[in-house]
Amino acid sequence: MRSILCLLALTVSGLTLGCAGGAATSTVTGNVTFEGKPLPDGDIVFFDPENKLAPDAGKIKDGVYSVAVKPGKKRVEIRASKMQKLPPDKKGAMGETELPMDYLPEKYNQKSELTADITSGGVNTFDFTLNPE
């Protein structure tokens, strides 16, 4: 019984701390193009460079995104994948002959050079023009 009460107390205190630590967000919108065309489908993530806040993420559809993001300077990652055939002598773990593969250069995701400075209560529009190099 005592362990159940301790578990309940920890859960309630964790929820309380989580709610109290929440930061206000601002809507961030924009367009993403790749090779001069709207990015058909992808994901955009806004990271706190100091890793003090959880990242904020959203979908890109037909080159357009709208995401609720906590204010401050952010490092931005953009990802997109498409199905690619595997070589005839290779198969995926479940026998797949096609797998989704990232096609954007690393400088837009794992080694992102993209940034945005999100303001509280202001206009937050950031367009990203991506190139294949």
Secondary structure, 3 states (H helix, E strand, C coil): CHHHHHHHHHHHHHHHHHHHCCCCCEEEEEEEEECCEECCEEEEEEECCCCCCCCEEEEEECCEEEEEECCEEEEEEEECEEEEECCCCCCCCCCCCEEEEECCCHHHCCCCCEEEEECCCCCCECCEEECCC
